[in-house]
Amino acid sequence: MMLVSEVLGKKVLDKNALEVGKVSDMDIDLEKGMINSVIISKGELSLKPQTFIVNINEIQKVGDYILISIAAEEVEETSKTPKKEPTKLSLGKEE
């Protein structure tokens, strides 16, 4: 089990192990118990911080870092495309 507070602020690495940014927020559907997407902030110290949306389907692994299955350039492209169907999370309830 992992708390949302443990995920916020984690560094995000792309499929080439390059740092994309940090998790700044999450889009969660509480009624369905699903995470729809993770919002990544890039350039915290710049005058114009950028945020990108990464679909939950593109997250490969969560540990000390969050690994995504796409390259850094693709993060910007996917954040402009329509949302995909969310992946269900197990919240310990049987349906």
Secondary structure in CASP SS format (residue, H / E / C, confidence):
PFRMAT SS
TARGET T0000
AUTHOR 0000-0000-0000
METHOD secondary structure of the structure
MODEL  1
M C 1.00
M C 1.00
L C 1.00
V H 1.00
S H 1.00
E H 1.00
V H 1.00
L C 1.00
G C 1.00
K C 1.00
K E 1.00
V E 1.00
L E 1.00
D C 1.00
K C 1.00
N C 1.00
A C 1.00
L C 1.00
E E 1.00
V E 1.00
G E 1.00
K E 1.00
V E 1.00
S E 1.00
D E 1.00
M E 1.00
D E 1.00
I E 1.00
D E 1.00
L C 1.00
E C 1.00
K C 1.00
G C 1.00
M E 1.00
I E 1.00
N E 1.00
S E 1.00
V E 1.00
I E 1.00
I E 1.00
S E 1.00
K E 1.00
G C 1.00
E C 1.00
L C 1.00
S C 1.00
L C 1.00
K C 1.00
P C 1.00
Q E 1.00
T E 1.00
F E 1.00
I E 1.00
V E 1.00
N E 1.00
I H 1.00
N H 1.00
E H 1.00
I E 1.00
Q E 1.00
K E 1.00
V E 1.00
G C 1.00
D C 1.00
Y C 1.00
I E 1.00
L E 1.00
I E 1.00
S C 1.00
I C 1.00
A C 1.00
A H 1.00
E H 1.00
E H 1.00
V H 1.00
E H 1.00
E H 1.00
T H 1.00
S C 1.00
K C 1.00
T C 1.00
P C 1.00
K C 1.00
K C 1.00
E C 1.00
P C 1.00
T E 1.00
K E 1.00
L C 1.00
S C 1.00
L C 1.00
G C 1.00
K C 1.00
E C 1.00
E C 1.00
END
